[in-house]
Amino acid sequence: MSVFRVQEILDSTGSVLARGDARKSVVGVSTDTRTLQHKQLFIALSGENFDGNRFAVQAAQRGASVVMLRGAPGDPLPDLPGEVAIAWHPDPRRALGDLAAAHRAKLKTDVIGITGSCGKTTTKNILSELLKSVRNVVSSPASFNNDVGVPHTLLLADETTGALIVEMGTNGPGEIAQLARIARPTGAIITNIGPAHLQGLGSIEGVAREKCDLFAALPREAFAVLNLDSRHHELLRDSTVARVITISVDGEGELNATELHFDSGFTTFRLNGDEVAMPLLGKHNVSNLLAALAACRGIGLDLRDVLPAVARLTGGRQRMERHAIGDLVVIDDSYNANPDSARAAVRVLAGLHGHARRVFVLGDMLELGPTAPELHHKLGEEVAHAGIDLFVLVGELAECAASGALIAGMPKSRVLHFATVEDAEREFPSLLASGDVALIKGSRRMSLERLTRRLEELHPTRAA
């Protein structure tokens, strides 16, 4: 965890000390009084619906050594205990990034940035598990991938950190470049390019150009993991002067996977000829694993030292998370969704055999801009062609996917639409029969994990 003297904080952020001793130290940084710990710096972030300055007293009561508030010298000081130092800054959010950048500059460790249209968090989790077998690792908690989360991740590292993994997300142009400026990665992974966040980035090429900024930030001595199976991989390659390590499931990469098989929660394949068994389902997760292995190679590790950790991998909550619920199998992939990740989920479900029926549950895929209805419609067509037995849809946009499935020839009796997740929650359990496998996919705001929870609540009744 980061340790700063108050004077370092002032110097790196341009904040002004209104009260207190510049020689005192803080241990760690918090922007949330609910998790703030004793002797931390509290930075009061503000947004459209909240004012972080209002939590200054609570931060002091929780034991903050210093509070950084939005304001300027001469503004009224909050009534805090005398031992709590107070600093002013016109934009505490920017100050958080500047402080993290200054801390990053002192670290002498491998810093690996990860971005992409889908698979960022899973790849981060896989890479973290692989590296933990040989190094002390700090990685982004949950999906800490924006201009608040990335600084927080950097500030968790210290001189004992052997590798720092930083997930980076974006909703609009310039955001990746800003995060890369703060993190200064020595290696990077772009998992893939696809139709995600089109509302802010306009087109798939716009997505690619935004993601390119991570590769563009790399120095010549760094490494860039390039997925040859991704759209616009030539554009990505041309954006960097770093050493490029290629991966592929479909072609010839420096690391490539062949002979993929899916069965009972495992995926087996050959990695450059050698057999690997991974407890994660799907071709897309093979690609995620290849990217993580390429990063291990990029920092100079022998893959033989990390491959034993593959058998212990978990995808994370609501990411192809398998649940045995009574006589059902439910795969909860509801953490988020875009057209590419939803197609990957359909392929996984279509490849599962030995079940009574294969049931695909799709919630709205959000932030796709004007193309959203068309993209949902196309996905519905793919579900129909994949041989899925029952297609359950939740949300307004998902109705477009229902239309696509019906036009593609899926019988009306096998396509069911619910306007809200509450409606689906009431009816979904009664749609399932003994031996079914159901895969649940939707954008985060759809909260489709509620369907899995409802089935688990009913499990004692079903089992009886």
Summary of the structure (lengths in Angstrom):
residues: 464
radius of gyration: 23.9
end to end distance: 49.9
largest distance: 73.0
contacts: 1677
relative contact order: 0.08
helix: 39%
strand: 23%
